[in-house]
Amino acid sequence: MASFITDDQSAVPCISLHDFTERRAEIIEQLMDASTRIGFFTLENHGIPAEQIQDAFALSQQFFPLPDEVKSKTPLNGKNMGWEKGAQIRPSTGTADQKESMQLQFARMQGMWPSDDDLPGFRARAESFMSTVQQLSVKVMECFAEGLGLPLDTFTNGTVDPGVGDSQSTLRLLHYHSVEGKEFGNNFWRAGSHADFDVLTMLFQRDGEGGLEVCPGREVVGDFGHGNTWTNVEARSDRIVCNIGDQLMRWSDDRLKSTFHRVRLPNKGEPTGPRYSMAFFNQARSDVVIQGPEKKYPPITGAEFIRQALERNKLGMSAQSSAASGRSDKQPHSDAHDAVAAPRTVSVN
Ligand SMILES: O=C(O)CCC(=O)C(=O)O
């Protein structure tokens, strides 16, 4: 049976969380090693029951087949919530990702949940999964705080809403369409190359639905350049793929690396069916101040961080379109980050 080609797994370390309390020091060492060198790692024995992950995927598979008229009742709204289809254009490629996605948050979601008439119980099931993933994220973010010699709650206080409604963390349900019988031109991707804006991303994949690739080597946050060596990450439902985002890279004075990644279309001979994944982005709260212990960068709030990142995206996009239309060959090469093409609103990560 055809399967996705998966090469050297040692490039993205797998870290087991079994016996977490007793092994805490060893786990912190492994997390710090993976995140200072690569910015990506996978977690196994992470404690989230397989049934709960399956239920979240089942929810996603109930949502995406709904008619577009139903899904578009909650369109992407500029605050990184809602549904989009084929609307996300990456500055790195200038082409729309071959996918649709639904983004959900804990706060400010009035009118953004699919109704019970359209999909009964959606909100309760989604929120339950989001809370579970956030709890695991807290455990891992505390390890990073300890590994960096910071107060234990630095990143968890920084991301988990204390009840004031300024959470920006986001669950993105992703549906990459089947490419059966379809031909794509050059430079089309399921998700073009980008680095995430957040503190820590946790990504759930399904067995055999591959295509995720990572490219370590970024030294400085906000840097658009990256190397050329892309490594496949195996799609396994029993492991969570984690990566450091730009907020944590800056918060750690560039010690923890936010790494470029992308999802490629299936190569010849690989499965052409749909791919489902789910990404939980732990974002800094809007009013939290991000600054590393060495003060390498000036302080910045979570809200301002996102504003500047989106601004860079816009510049990257216009450099891309100028270059594409031949108006200039002197624009800086842009690579990275997410943007959604005008007139749609811009999204994060
Ligand atoms: O679906 C994946 O494997 C990656 C998704 C991703 O990188 C994103 O949505 O930002």
The ligand as a Gaussian input file, in Angstrom:
#p B3LYP/6-31G(d) Opt

LIG

0 1
 O       -1.263000      20.529000       9.366000
 C       -0.093000      20.554000       9.714000
 O        0.579000      19.536000       9.814000
 C        0.593000      21.879000      10.024000
 C       -0.342000      23.018000      10.156000
 C        0.337000      24.328000      10.329000
 O        1.552000      24.433000      10.316000
 C       -0.475000      25.526000      10.527000
 O       -1.700000      25.463000      10.383000
 O        0.118000      26.580000      10.849000

